[in-house]
Amino acid sequence: MTLAELMAFAGRHPYLSLALGGLTLAIIYNEVAGRLSGIRRLGPAEVTALINHGNALLVDVRGASDFEKGHIAGSKNVQMTQFDPENKQLAPAKSLPVVMVCRVGQTAGFAAKRLRKAGFTDVAVLEGGIQAWQAADLPLVKGKR
């Protein structure tokens, strides 16, 4: 496709062109903001390594019923409705690596920002959430613990 064809398309479809431009800017903003936040986004393999070698605390912010259906072994369930960085399960881990987990990674990102503001130094999010963990064929445990 040539530049002339692209400009002709943009002229014929101004709303599509504006939507594409807006989405592009939103994606760029999201990426830049994520990199400047100090919160790492880790894939399932990186989280596994952190669990095995880094003494990481995994915090699953999904609802209790979703947590009981399947969660990463050793993770703690702290639902967003009760999420507080000074929670007795979280406060002792300020100097440990903390990995936030949710269904797809979005809600965990909000919780991770709150932890960073509360003084947690090593905060990460499981990129893609529990769905990415399952897609990588990694095990989940059922029940409350």
C-alpha positions in Angstrom: 0.0 0.0 0.0 1.4 3.4 -1.0 1.1 6.6 1.0 -1.2 8.0 -1.6 -3.6 5.0 -1.2 -3.4 5.4 2.6 -4.3 9.1 2.4 -7.1 8.4 0.0 -8.5 5.8 2.4 -8.3 8.3 5.3 -10.1 10.8 3.2 -12.9 8.4 2.4 -13.2 7.1 6.0 -12.5 9.9 8.4 -14.2 8.3 11.4 -12.2 5.1 11.0 -9.0 7.1 10.6 -9.8 9.0 13.8 -10.6 5.9 15.7 -7.3 4.2 14.5 -5.4 7.3 15.6 -7.1 7.4 19.0 -6.5 3.7 19.6 -2.9 4.1 18.6 -2.4 7.0 21.1 -4.2 5.1 23.8 -1.9 2.0 23.4 1.2 4.2 23.3 0.1 6.0 26.5 -0.7 2.7 28.3 2.7 1.3 27.4 4.6 4.4 28.5 2.6 4.7 31.7 3.2 1.0 32.5 6.9 1.3 32.0 7.1 4.4 34.2 5.0 3.0 37.0 7.7 0.7 38.4 5.4 -2.3 38.2 6.8 -5.2 36.3 4.6 -7.3 34.1 5.7 -10.9 34.2 4.7 -13.9 32.1 3.8 -17.3 33.7 7.4 -18.7 33.3 8.9 -15.6 35.0 6.3 -15.9 37.9 7.2 -19.6 38.3 10.9 -18.7 38.5 10.1 -16.0 41.1 8.0 -18.4 43.1 10.8 -21.1 43.0 13.8 -18.8 43.7 12.6 -15.5 44.9 10.3 -16.3 47.9 7.5 -14.3 46.2 4.1 -13.7 47.7 1.3 -14.2 45.3 -1.8 -12.2 45.9 -5.0 -13.2 44.0 -7.5 -10.4 44.0 -10.3 -12.4 42.4 -13.6 -13.1 44.2 -13.6 -16.1 46.6 -15.7 -18.3 44.3 -13.3 -17.8 41.4 -10.3 -18.4 43.8 -11.8 -21.6 45.0 -12.4 -22.9 41.5 -8.7 -22.7 40.8 -5.7 -20.7 41.9 -1.9 -20.8 41.9 -0.6 -22.9 44.7 0.5 -20.8 47.7 -1.3 -17.7 46.6 -3.3 -15.7 49.1 -6.8 -14.5 48.3 -7.3 -10.8 49.1 -10.4 -9.6 47.3 -10.4 -6.1 45.9 -13.4 -5.1 48.0 -11.2 -5.7 51.1 -7.9 -4.9 49.5 -5.7 -2.8 51.8 -1.9 -2.6 51.6 -1.8 -2.7 55.4 -3.7 -6.1 55.4 -2.1 -8.6 57.8 -1.3 -10.9 54.9 0.4 -8.2 52.9 2.1 -5.8 55.4 4.9 -8.2 56.4 5.9 -8.6 52.7 6.9 -5.0 52.0 10.5 -6.1 51.2 9.6 -9.3 49.4 8.6 -9.7 45.7 4.9 -9.5 45.5 3.0 -10.8 42.4 -0.6 -9.6 41.9 -2.9 -12.0 40.1 -6.5 -11.5 38.7 -8.4 -13.0 35.9 -6.7 -11.2 33.0 -4.2 -8.8 34.6 -6.2 -5.6 34.6 -7.5 -5.5 38.2 -4.2 -6.8 39.5 -2.5 -3.7 37.9 -4.7 -1.4 40.0 -3.9 -3.3 43.2 -0.2 -3.2 42.3 -0.3 0.6 42.0 -1.8 0.8 45.5 1.0 -1.4 46.9 3.7 0.8 45.3 2.1 3.9 46.8 2.1 2.1 50.2 5.8 1.5 50.0 6.1 -2.0 48.6 9.4 -2.1 46.7 9.1 -5.1 44.4 5.7 -5.4 42.9 4.7 -7.3 39.7 1.6 -8.3 37.9 1.0 -11.7 36.2 0.6 -10.5 32.6 -2.7 -12.0 31.3 -3.7 -13.1 34.7 -4.9 -16.6 35.6 -6.0 -17.1 32.0 -2.4 -16.8 30.8 -1.3 -19.2 33.6 -3.9 -21.7 32.3 -2.9 -21.1 28.7 0.7 -22.0 29.6 -0.7 -25.4 31.0 0.5 -24.6 34.5 -1.3 -26.2 37.4 -4.0 -24.7 39.6 -5.2 -25.9 42.9 -8.9 -25.9 44.0 -10.4 -25.0 47.3 -9.8 -22.3 49.8 -6.1 -22.9 50.2 
